[in-house]
Structures are given as C-alpha cells and as structure tokens.
Amino acid sequence: DAKTTQPPSMDCAEGRAANLPCNHSTISGNEYVYWYRQIHSQGPQYIIHGLKNNETNEMASLIITEDRKSSTLILPHATLRDTAVYYCIAKSSNDYKLSFGAGTTVTVRA
Amino acid sequence: SAVISQKPSRDICQRGTSLTIQCQVDSQVTMMFWYRQQPGQSLTLIATANQGSEATYESGFVIDKFPISRPNLTFSTLTVSNMSPEDSSIYLCSATRTGTHEQYFGPGTRLTVT
C-alpha cells in the first residue's frame, strides 16, 4: 500500500466546509484512495473512495488531483457530529486489509 | 451494509488470565478481521479470520497469544491469552465482502488488564 501523509489536526467552524488534505505521492495505478473516520469510542466508519475521478456521496466529496498524488476530502457543511479522526488510506481494491496511519483529528467548533 | 456487534463491550481482567471476544455480523460476509487500538494510537491489524481454517496473522502477532476462530460466515472470536497490562487496548472486529469497497467495523471491546 502506498504511504499517505495527513496533517495531524485541524479545526473547522460548524456549518462551513471542511477540506481535509491527503498526500499519496507514491500511489500506484491500481490503488484507490479510501477515507474512513472514527468518532470517539466508536469503530471506524467508511466515508468514500475513488480511483481517479472525483466522487460524491451523501457524506462527503473526494477530489483527486490529475496526477493522483494527492486528494482532498470535503465535508460540505461540517456539524459538531463530524468531530472525529479521519483516515486516508491508499490500497488496491483486491487487498482487503486496511493500514491505518495516524489520521487527522478534526474538531468542529460551534 | 452489515451491522457488527461485539461482546463484551468492555472488561477488566487480571494479568495471566484470558478473555474471548465475540464478533457477530448480521449478514454473511466474505472476510473478517481483528484490529487492536492501543491507547491514543491508530488501529493495527492483528489477523484475518479465515472460515474453517487457521487465521492469517500479521507480523508481530502470533496464534498462541491471539487464537482466532471463525466457524461460519457471520461469527468470529478473538482470545487474548495470558494477558499483561500491555494488552490493555480496544479490540475491533471488521468485515467486508469480496468485490465491495466498504469495510464495516464493530464498536470495539475495551480491555483493561490490571
């Protein structure tokens, strides 16, 4: 799996968009970018994944740069319930094991 | 989707004893995994629980310490054997299906060893 790099922490104002960066400069052609989050005292929760196109679902949007070396997870209207640790993981789709890095601790403030 | 439950949710155990954690999925899944999350740390994969055969352990984890069973497509157990205070962690079960991208996680079992 390609190594990913995320900022250790970031703050966000409630109701504003939260943009979470992830660097994966050594990602290979068959590796997807996955995002999970872990709210305090809960198990991780899948958010979204993408290969090269931008993706959007009911939780978030994923923007992947054209060279695929970095991506941004966007939470369009952050709420207090979005306070969590967010993990960016790069792996191939047929490798089902997840390697969690340190992630980004996102704190949404009222 | 899949909903995963774990038992117990938390326990306090004495050193030298063993604890078995149960993981139940509400529907059939292909793959099940066990992770450990030490205090203030990220998740580390312990092993892949294989149905009807021995689990596949990651580097640093051994069967004698963490025996795993998976008798069917919806259930797995992890035993933490001969516990020491260093085993105090949250243990999480996860599951997924072949060909899908999403992995589902249980709520975790918080283990404290005294």
Interface residues (C-beta under 8 A of the other chain):
Chain A: Y32 Y34 Y36 S41 Q42 G43 P44 Q45 Y46 H49 Y87 S93 Y96 K97 L98 S99 F100 G101 A102 G103
Chain B: I4 M31 F33 S42 L43 T44 L45 T48 L92 S94 T96 T98 H101 E102 Q103 Y104 F105 G106 P107 G108
